[in-house]
Amino acid sequence: MILIDTNVLFDVVTDNAEWFEWSKARLDEAELAGELLINDIVFAEFSVRYASLEATERAVVDLGLIVEATPRAALFLAGKAFQKYRARKGSLKTGVLPDFLIGAHAACLDVPLLTRDPRRYRTYFPRLELIAP
């Protein structure tokens, strides 16, 4: 199992000029290794690309993704990471809390996270295995 970050999915579905090749290749490799997971946070972020729930769910199925609910242990861990971030004078930039929820979920499942934005994950989840550039 591998948890997939939203940025990788967006790269693939938008044919991102800079990142499509890397993201598509990593997604294909991950699929060969096991189940491709997203959580409810990634689902919510991903859904902004689509006009309806049905279209979002169709895209999730087409990409071979399994939606895994975020367990409370991951929610708690994300809250603690966010608390540490704020104590270090981190700003309230867009995407901070969702990244903590995604990273904490992968950490609690003890599965790799496929992302192209590893900085925050490496800082706050140092034992988390990342598949990243």
N, C-alpha and C positions, 0 to 999 in steps of 0.2 A: 504494500500500500504506500502511496505517496500523496501528500496533500498538495494541491495546486493553488498557487496564489493568483489573484485576479489579473495582475498585469500580464502574466503569461497567456491567459485565456484571451484577453483583449488583443494582444499581439497577433494571435492566430485568427481571430474572427474579423479583425479589421485589416489584415494583411499589412501590418505595420512595416513601413519601408526599412527601418533600422533593425527591428528585432524579430520579424516574422521567422526568418530562417532558423535562428537560434532557438526561439521558443517552440516552434513546430518540431524541430529535431529532438529537443529535450522531452517534449510531450509524448512523441512517438516512442522514445526510449523508455520513458516511465511506464507507458502502457504495456510494454513488453515485460517489465519487471513486476507488474501486479496491478491492483485496482487503483484507479485515479479518483481521489476523494476531493470534494470541496465541502466547506461547511456552510452554515446558514449565512455567515458574514460574507463569504465570497459569493454565494448565490445572490444576496442583496446587492452587492456592488456590481456584479455581472448583469443583473436585471436592468440596469439603467440603459443598456444598449438595445433593449427590446421594448416593443409597444404593449405587450401583454404577458401575463403569467404563462399562458400557453406557449407563446413564442420562446420565452426563456426556458421553459421546461423542455421544449423540443431541441433547443441548442444544447442543453445539458446532456440530453440523451444522445444527440448526434456526436458529441465530443466524447462519449463513453464515460461520463462522470457519474459518481455516486455521491449524493448529498448526505453528509454525516452530521447529525445534530451536535452542537458544541456542548460537551458535558460541563457540569458545574465546577469541577476541579479546574478545567481550562479557563472558565470565566474568572475564577478566583485568582489563578496564576496571572492572567492578563491584567487584572486589577492591581496586583502587587507590582508587576512590571511597569504599569502606567504610573503608579505611585513613586517608584524609583526614578522614572523618567522626569516627573514633575519636580522631585527633590533635587535633581541635577539641573534644574532651571530649564527644562525642555519647554518649548513653546507649544501652544495648542494648534499646531499645523494640521491641515487636513490629512486624514489617513493614519494618524498615530494610534488611536484606540483600535480601529479595525486591524491594523498590523499586529498589535499585541494580542488580540483575540485569535487571529490566525496562527501566529507563532506559538501561543500557549496551547492551542489545540493540537498542533503537530507535536509539541513537546510532550503533552499528556498521552497522546497515542504512541509516542516513541516511533514516529515515522518521519522520513525525510520531507522537507518542504521544497518544492520547485518554485523558485522565484527569480526574477532578474533584479531585485532590489534588496540585497542581503544586509545592508548596513545595520539597520535597526535590529534585525533578527540576531545578528552576530553579537551585538552589544548586550541585548537583554535576555537572550536565550543561547548562551555560549555552547551548551552541549547539544543543541539542535543540529542535526545533519541538514545541510543545505545543498541543493543542486542549483548553482548560480554561476553567472559569469565571473 
